[in-house]
Amino acid sequence: MSIIVPRLSVLQASAVCSFTSPVKRINEGHDVSSFLRSKAYHDIMVFLLQLNRAMFPCRLSDPVKNERTARIWKIDSPKLILSETVRQIRALLVELNTIIDDVPPDPGPRRFGNVSFRRWYDTVEAQLPTLLSRYLPDRVLSFSKSSVVAPQAELQSYLLGALGSSQRLDYGTGHELSFLAFLGCIWKLGGFSTDSAEDEERGIVLGIIEPAQYGPAISDTDETPTEGSLPNAPDPADVVKVAAVGRERATNMYFSAIGFIYDVKKGPFWEHSPMLYDISGVRGGWAKINKGMIKMYVAEVLSKFPVVQHFYFGSLFSWDEDPEATSAPDSIHIANQPSQNHSKFPQGDTGPAPTAKLGNTKAPWVSATSAASSTFVGTAAPWSKRSTVTSPTLAFPSQTEQRNISQTPRMPSNINPRPAAQNASEKQTMGAVPPPTRAPWAKD
């Protein structure tokens, strides 16, 4: 039985649209809950899932030989069809890369990122209106002439957001999310052909996302069936074998991403990539890995304030609440979101006036007994008690732990991506030090 996944809706050319310059909406931790109920979240998940589903193998039947085979989509697949829009966006990315030659890296000492990135970013920002006009279809840039703000304002905002932070000199999954939104805007504005939607979606994944190294783990492997793995699919455990990674990275998206990790990191794989090492032990096949990574993307990216706080909202990815959204239950991710307002007094109230005589200033956790005691008690981590120390292992969650994991936040169609609700046992075990993050679904 085939799985029907909805596609991101395309705006009608005759529709009256009011585009806006994207603005920041996620300012505090509790805003993440509003984001998970927004139209933007819904559209992001719809677009993500449709691209993911397009990479599943196609089942073929040969009536002459009376046998059934599967067509897979590799990076260098000769049957891959690239539309004109896909080729133009590829050319745009190449143009952005050539600008690096005009802004060489700074040779001076540095602790974090190279400061020349700021000059490159400013150069790209100044040239971006011209670049978008050169490489994007006219039907996208002139979609609605009745709008005061042109759609180019939203496209430019998301593409700039996909280049990294010129202020912090960093790059992360939040910037990859902006690039996904940039492609989603083009899809909504009719820039991609929908005559053969699956061919276009595969062109977006293999023609744009993979060469640019944007979110390869989201699209996962090109040999992912709905259940299990194909007979000739590479073994997930081969990620720890350098020779196997070198052999598969030229054709397999997942191993291509693993190969990049080997290029930039040294040392044992389990040490610098413990999460991927846990995933390599999954024996449920690539289908289970694919489903688990989507759930993890929702929990570790879309539900984390430090990541999504830099995502901006306009008209194409709207902050308005999705009328079909349901309130997500409280979860570990939502409950532990930071807040900018730490004051316990109302605005304008500075609290009680100070007394005439102040006592010694002590930390609030110093009790009278401990203060009067002559025996010094050193500060120790809560987990350093001898009775609770256990040897670190790479074990997967037990069956009891798996039963305590509830469904993740809302996802379109038949998949629910909202963060898992925090159950009673988790509330009892949660202490000052949160448990280590690992794939809860990575179990045989």
BELPEDA-V967367 format. One record per backbone hydrogen bond with DSSP energy under -0.5 kcal/mol. NH is the residue of the N-H (numbers start at 0). CO is the residue of the C=O. Records with the same first field share a line. If there is no record, write none. Layout:
# BELPEDA-V967367
NH = CO, CO
This chain:
# BELPEDA-V967367
3 = 1
4 = 2
10 = 187
14 = 11
16 = 14
18 = 16, 148
21 = 19
22 = 312
24 = 310
26 = 24
28 = 337
30 = 27
31 = 28
32 = 29
33 = 29
34 = 30
35 = 31
36 = 33
37 = 34
38 = 319
39 = 317
40 = 34
41 = 37
42 = 38
43 = 39
44 = 40
45 = 41
46 = 42
47 = 43
48 = 44
49 = 45
50 = 46
51 = 47
52 = 48
53 = 49
54 = 50, 51
55 = 52
56 = 223
57 = 70
59 = 68
61 = 66
62 = 60
65 = 61
66 = 61
68 = 59
70 = 57
71 = 69
72 = 221
73 = 71
74 = 250
76 = 73
79 = 76
81 = 79
82 = 80
86 = 82
87 = 83
88 = 84
89 = 85
90 = 86
91 = 87
92 = 88
93 = 89
94 = 90
95 = 91
96 = 92
97 = 93
98 = 94
99 = 96
100 = 97
101 = 97, 98
102 = 98, 99
116 = 113
117 = 114
118 = 114
119 = 115
120 = 116
121 = 117
122 = 118
123 = 119
124 = 120
125 = 121
126 = 122
127 = 123
130 = 126
131 = 127
132 = 128
133 = 129
134 = 130
135 = 131
139 = 136
140 = 136
141 = 137
142 = 139
146 = 143
148 = 18
152 = 149
153 = 150
154 = 150
155 = 151
156 = 152
157 = 153
158 = 154
159 = 155
160 = 156
161 = 157
162 = 159
163 = 160
164 = 169
165 = 163
168 = 164
169 = 164
174 = 171
175 = 171
176 = 172
177 = 173
178 = 174
179 = 175
180 = 176
181 = 177
182 = 178
183 = 179
184 = 180
185 = 181
186 = 182
187 = 183
188 = 184
189 = 186
190 = 185
196 = 193
199 = 195
200 = 196
201 = 197
202 = 198
203 = 199
204 = 200
205 = 201
206 = 202
207 = 203
208 = 203
209 = 204
211 = 207
212 = 209
213 = 208
214 = 212
217 = 214
218 = 214
219 = 215
223 = 220
224 = 222
227 = 283
229 = 222
232 = 229
237 = 234
238 = 235
239 = 236
240 = 237
241 = 239
244 = 240
245 = 241
246 = 242
247 = 243
248 = 244
250 = 247
251 = 247
255 = 251
256 = 252
257 = 253
258 = 254
259 = 255
260 = 256
261 = 257
262 = 258
263 = 259
264 = 260
270 = 267
271 = 267
272 = 268
276 = 272
277 = 273
278 = 274
279 = 275
280 = 277
281 = 278
286 = 227
288 = 284
289 = 285
290 = 286
291 = 287
292 = 288
293 = 289
294 = 290
295 = 291
296 = 292
297 = 293
298 = 294
299 = 295
300 = 296
301 = 296
302 = 297
303 = 300
304 = 302
306 = 303
307 = 303
308 = 304
309 = 306
310 = 307
312 = 22
313 = 316
317 = 315
321 = 36
324 = 321
331 = 419
334 = 330
335 = 331
336 = 333
341 = 339
348 = 345
349 = 347
357 = 355
361 = 359
365 = 362
366 = 364
370 = 366
371 = 367
372 = 368
375 = 373
377 = 375
383 = 380
384 = 381
387 = 384
388 = 384
401 = 397
402 = 398
403 = 399
404 = 401
405 = 403
407 = 415
408 = 416
409 = 416
414 = 411
416 = 414
417 = 407, 408
418 = 407
421 = 329
422 = 420
426 = 422
427 = 423
428 = 424
429 = 425
430 = 432
433 = 431
439 = 437
441 = 438
442 = 440
